[in-house]
Amino acid sequence: MAREEKKAARKRFDEIIGVAKRHHLAKLLTKNEDDEDFEVSDLRYAMEELGPAFIKLGQLLATRPDMVGNEIADDLKLLRDNTPVTPFDEIRDVIEGELAQPLEDVYCEFNEEPLGSASIGQVYRARLKENGMEVAVKVQKPGIYDVIVPDVKILNNLAGTIDKHVSKSRTYNLPAIAKEFEKSIFKELDYMEEVRNIGKITKNFEEVEYIKIPEVYPEYCTPKLITMELIDGYEVTDLFDNEIEGINNTEIAQYGTQSYLKQVLIDGFFHADPHPGNMIIDAEEKKLCYLDLGMMGILNETFRSDLAQLILLLLGGNANSLVKQLLYMKIISPE
């Protein structure tokens, strides 16, 4: 079995290098130089071709323009909208397998067209048979775990290789980032982890009136399925160039900043994938709502204290002290 796994891993690694070459990324992986034919969209196309683990990584990089640059970060945001859709008959099999009963016994209505398709799962609009409540049903794509496991191992190896051979990458400590990505994605593959996260963040915000967290229905939740309150509303990006009646854009910006600082600096439990698609404004209550809580970060009290000091140094504009603090926190390396 070990020999077959190694053979499969070698084959997959060769596939990854092949995709990298087609999209002008190979020199970045093997040498300390760029390819003159590289275009901004090449990284996105490569990640889409390589599948779920790489798509998820790309979605995270879309929130890190400091690492990949503004142009690439903006282009990677398109990964959220272009994720391949799994046919509904395959999704139905997952739902009925997880609930151990026909779909119609649980949901009196179920729209077969997904509201959204992500790298790991798809979300559907439905209505519960027992109480008539309109819900969102998040379903994990079949076989996704077996696809992601070998790719995560390869990503760890690639991070080590790049860190060794591409000197300019060492500022970002890619091996540590890859390890954290591995931990987070395996947690995200267990939907009951998200259910627990929702319960915890709901408690953390129970006295904050401007934040809304969707209610879950635990009797219809499993490691591959979540049934939760459906939130209709607007993505925060809808507010960038529009005025929506009843919504104060300045207040929403303050809600987002205050709530995220609370998560990071006070609670030590924060949304680790806060892209615009995961934050919406509830159309009815005009509250800021956090969605997709499968990937959460945890910070201990010591790190939160160090981070608060880092923020103060950043606001104070003391560059030398700021670099020293970054080194002390091991966010950057001396090289």
N, C-alpha and C positions, 0 to 999 in steps of 0.2 A: 504493500500500500504506500509506504514511504517513497519508494522508487517512482511509483505512478504519480504521486503528488509533486515530486521534484520535476518530473518530466512535464507535467501540466503547467507548473510554475515557470519553467524555462520557456515553454511555448508561449505563455501569456506575456512574459517579459519581452520576448521577441516581437510579439504583436504590438506592445506598447512602444517599443523603439521604432517599429515600422510606422506607426501612426505619428510618432514624433517627427520622423523624417519627412513624411508627407506634408506635415504642417510646419516645417521649418523650425522645429524645436530641438532637434538632435544635438546641434552644436552647444546649446545651452546646457544639456544634460551631460555632455562628455568633455566639453572644453570651456575655457573661461572666455567665451566670445559669443556674439549674436550672429544670426543668419541675416544677411542683407535682404533676403526675400521675405522675411517674416512680416506679416501683417497683423493688425490688432485682433482681428477675428480668429486667427489661427489657433490660439489657445482654447477658445470656446469650442471651435469645431473639433479639436482633438479630444476635449473632455466629453463632448456629446457622443463621439464615436467610441470612446473607451468605456462608457457605461456608468452605472449608478454611483460607485465610490468616487469616481473622478468628477462626476457632475456635482455631487455633494461638496467635494473639495472646492470646486470652482465657485459654488454659491458662497462658500465661506470667504474665498479670496476676493469676491465681489465687494465685500465689506472692508477690505484691506488695501485701499489705494496707496497706502504708505509702502506696501511691499511690491505691488505690481504696476503702479502708476494709475492715474485717473482714467486714461483712455481704455486700458484693458479692464479695469474694474467696472467701468460703465458697460462695456461690451459683455462681460461675464454675467451681468444682471439679467441678460436675455435668457440665460439658462433656466430661469424660473418659469418662463412662459413656453419654452420649446421642449420640455421634457416629454419623451415618448409616452403615449397612453396605452395601457394594457387593456385588451378587450374585456367587455363586461362579463362575458360568460366565465372567464377565468377568475374575475373578481368575485362573482357570485359563489363560485366553488370555495373560495377562501372564507367568505362570510358564513356560509352554511356549515362549513367544516368547523369554524371557530365557535359558532353558537349552537352547533349540534341540533339544528332544526331548520326547516325551510325558511327562506328569507321572508315570505309572506306571513309567517306566524309571528314575526316580530315587528315588521314595518308594513303599515297599510298602504303607504305610498313610497315609491323608491325611484328616483330619476336616474336612468341608466347613463346619462351624460354626466361626466364628472365636473364638479365645480372647479377642480384643479388637479393637476398631476405633478407630483414631485418625484425626486429621484428614488425614493423609497416607497411611497404610497400614493393613493389617490383619495380624494374627498368627494362625497356625494350628498345631495340634498334628499332627505327622506322624512317620513312622519311615523312616529311610534304608534303602534296599534293599541297599546294599553291606555294611552292618555291623549292621543291626538297631537302631541307636541311635535313641532317641526324641529328636526335635528340635522346635524352634520355627521356623516359616518365616514370615518377615516379608516381605510383598508390597506394593509401592507401588500405590496405586489408579490405574487407567488414566486418562490425560489430565490428571493432577493438576498437572503442570508448567504446562501452558497455562492452567490456571485461576488459578494462584497468581501468575504473572508480572505481569499487569496490576493485580491487587489490591494487590500490594506497592508498585507505583508510586503508586497512589492513596493508600495508607496514608502514604507519605512526604509526599505533598502535603497530606493532612489534618493530619499532625503539624505541618507548617509553618504551616498556617492557624490551627490551635488555638493554637500558640505565639504567633502574632502578635496574635490577637484575645482570647484568654482569659488574662488576666494571671496568675491564680493557678496556671496550668499550667506557668509558666516555671521554677518550682522544680525540676521533674522533667526539664527539657531533652528534651522529646518528640522533636524532630528527631534528636537523637543516638541515642535509644532506637530510633526507627524504622529508622535506618541500620544499627544493630547487628542488629536483627531481620531486616532484609533479608539481611545477610551470613550469619546463622546458618541461616535457613530454606532458602537455596539450597544451603548445605552439607548440610543435612539431606535434601534431595531426592536427593543422590547417596549411595546406600547404601554404596558402596565407601568413602566418607569415614567412615561409621560402623564399617566393618570395620577401617579403619586406627586409628580411635579406640580400639576394643576392644583392639587389639594394644598400643597405647601405654599405656593405663591398666592393662592386665594386667601389663605390665612394671613400672609404677610401684608396683604393689601385690604384686609377687611375693614379698616377704618379710613381708607383713602377713597373719597367719594368719586373722584374723577377717573378711576381705573376700573375696568370691567374684565373679569376672567370668566370664560364660558363654563357653565355647569356641566358636569359629566354624569352619565347614567351608568354606574359601575356594574350593574347586572348585565349590561350589554357591552362590556369591555373585556378584552382578552389581550394576550401578548401581540396579536396581529390585528386588532380591531378596537376602535374607540367610537362610542356614540356619545355625542355632546350637544349642548345647546347650539343652535344655528344663529350666528351673528351676521345680520345684513348691515352693510355700511360702506364706508369709503376708505380706500387705501390712503395713507398719509401723502403719497405722491400726487393724489388727486387735488390736494390743496395748494400745490406749488404755484400753479398758474390760474387758480380758480377761486372764486368766492362762493361758498355753499351756504345757503340760508340756514341760520341757526348755529353755525359753527364759527368760532373765533379762532382764526389761524394762529394768532400769537399765543392764545391760551393752550392750544393743542401742543405747540412747540414747547411751552413751559411744562406741560404735563409729561411729555416724553422725556425731557431732560431731568426733571425732578424724580420721576418714577425710576429712571434707570440709575441715577446716582444713589437712590435709596437701595435698589437691588444690590449694587456693587459695594457701596461703602458702609451701609448699615446692616442689611440682611446677610450679605455674603453669599447670596443665592440669586443668580441673574440669568436672564435670557441670553444664551450664547450665540444665537443666530438672528439678531434683530434687524433683518432686512425689511424694507417697506411692505412686502407682502405678508409679513407676520405681525404687523401693527395696523389696525384699522380703527376708524371712528364709528362707533355704533350709531346707526341712522336714527334710532328712536331716542336713546338717552343722551347722545352726543358725548359719550365717554370714550376714552382711549382703551382699546382692547388688545391684549397680547394673545397671539395664536401660536400654534406649532411649538409647544413647550417641551418637545422631546430632548432638545439639546440645551442643557443648563450648565452654568459654571458655578463653582463653589470656591470661595475665598476664605481662608482662615483669618482670625482677628489680626495677627501679625502682618500679613500681607495687606490687609485693608488699611492698616495704619501706615505702612510704607507707601501704599498707593495714594493715600490722602496727602502725604508729604510730597510725593512726586507732582501731584496736581498743584499744590501751592508753589512749588519751584517753577512749574510751567507758567503759572499766572504771573509769577514774579520776574520772569524773563532772565533768570540766572542760568546761562548755558552750561558753565563749568559744573556747577552743583547738580544741574539736571542730568548731565552725562554720568557723573559719579553715582547718582541715585539709581539710574538705569543699570549701571554695572553692578551696583550693590544688590539690586533686585534680580539680577541675572536675566534681565529682559534682552540685553545686548551682551555680546562677548567682547573681550579686549581686542580681538583681532578684527 
